[in-house]
Amino acid sequence: MQGEGNIKYTYNNGLMAKDPETAAMNFLRALEKLLGFVKQEQEKIAEIQKDLPILQEVVNGTWSKESRLSELKTELASVERKIQLSITPETKEEPNEQAEKQKEAPDNSENIIRTKGVHLPRGVL
């Protein structure tokens, strides 16, 4: 049998006694045990309440490394900006170099075709 609050009647494997006197005594014994259970729960609550101020301090406190973390994030952002600035001029030069290489590439392919004697259909080059 199970009552409110998940408290189970486990005396005699949860079976009620057939004798009325024994059945009444089992109920009284169960009520006597309740005082012990209440006392145990009160002790658990007292232990938890001792730790409660410390835990609240931890939860409400500031992280000691928070300021260092914000400094590192700022430093990271500045380093990333420097890297981006150093990369940007190179990318502007690269398209010019690529355009020059593309101009040279068709000449090279025509030279290769002429020297090897390869015949390609019209419109390929």
C-alpha positions in Angstrom: 0.0 0.0 0.0 1.2 3.5 -0.7 -0.1 6.8 0.8 0.5 10.4 0.0 4.1 11.6 -0.3 5.3 8.1 -1.6 5.2 6.7 1.9 4.7 2.9 1.7 3.1 0.5 4.1 5.7 -2.3 4.0 5.0 -4.2 7.2 4.2 -7.8 6.4 5.0 -7.1 2.7 2.1 -4.6 2.5 -0.6 -7.1 3.5 -3.0 -6.3 6.2 -3.3 -8.9 9.0 -6.5 -11.0 9.1 -6.8 -10.7 12.9 -8.5 -7.4 13.8 -6.3 -6.9 16.9 -3.1 -7.4 15.0 -4.3 -5.2 12.1 -5.0 -2.4 14.5 -1.6 -2.9 16.2 0.2 -2.8 12.9 -1.4 0.6 12.1 -0.4 1.9 15.5 3.2 0.7 15.1 3.3 2.4 11.7 2.2 5.7 13.3 4.9 5.3 15.9 7.5 4.9 13.1 6.3 8.2 11.6 7.8 10.1 14.4 11.2 8.6 13.5 10.8 9.5 9.9 9.8 13.0 10.7 12.9 13.4 12.9 15.2 12.1 10.1 13.7 14.5 7.6 14.2 17.4 10.0 17.8 16.5 10.5 18.3 16.4 6.7 16.7 19.8 6.4 18.9 21.2 9.1 22.1 19.9 7.3 20.9 21.4 4.0 20.1 24.7 5.7 23.7 24.9 7.1 25.0 24.7 3.5 22.5 27.1 2.1 24.3 30.4 2.8 27.5 29.1 1.3 25.7 27.9 -1.8 23.9 31.2 -2.2 27.2 33.0 -1.9 28.6 30.8 -4.7 25.6 31.4 -6.9 25.3 35.1 -6.4 29.1 35.8 -6.4 31.1 37.0 -9.3 33.5 34.7 -11.1 37.0 35.7 -10.1 38.4 35.3 -13.7 35.6 37.3 -15.4 37.7 40.4 -15.7 40.6 38.5 -17.1 38.4 36.8 -19.6 37.0 40.2 -20.8 40.5 41.5 -21.2 41.5 38.5 -23.3 38.4 38.9 -25.5 39.3 42.5 -26.1 42.9 41.5 -27.0 41.6 38.8 -29.3 39.4 41.3 -31.1 42.4 43.7 -31.6 44.6 40.9 -32.9 41.9 39.7 -35.3 41.6 43.3 -36.6 45.3 43.5 -37.2 45.3 40.2 -39.0 42.5 41.3 -41.2 44.2 44.6 -42.0 47.4 42.8 -42.9 45.6 40.4 -45.2 43.5 43.0 -46.9 46.3 44.7 -49.0 47.5 41.3 -50.2 44.1 40.4 -51.6 44.0 43.7 -53.6 47.3 42.8 -55.2 46.3 39.2 -55.9 43.6 40.0 -58.5 46.1 42.0 -60.5 48.5 39.2 -60.4 45.8 36.7 -61.3 44.7 38.8 -64.3 48.3 38.9 -65.6 48.6 35.2 -65.2 45.3 34.6 -67.1 46.6 36.8 -69.9 49.8 34.7 -70.1 47.9 31.4 -69.8 46.2 31.5 -73.3 49.5 32.4 -74.9 51.2 29.4 -73.3 48.4 27.1 -74.4 48.6 28.4 -77.9 52.4 27.9 -77.9 51.9 24.3 -76.6 49.4 23.6 -79.3 51.5 25.0 -82.0 54.7 23.2 -80.9 53.0 19.8 -80.5 50.9 20.1 -83.6 47.6 19.4 -81.8 44.5 20.2 -83.8 41.5 21.4 -81.9 38.0 22.2 -83.2 37.2 25.8 -83.8 36.1 27.9 -80.9 38.0 26.0 -78.2 40.7 28.6 -77.9 
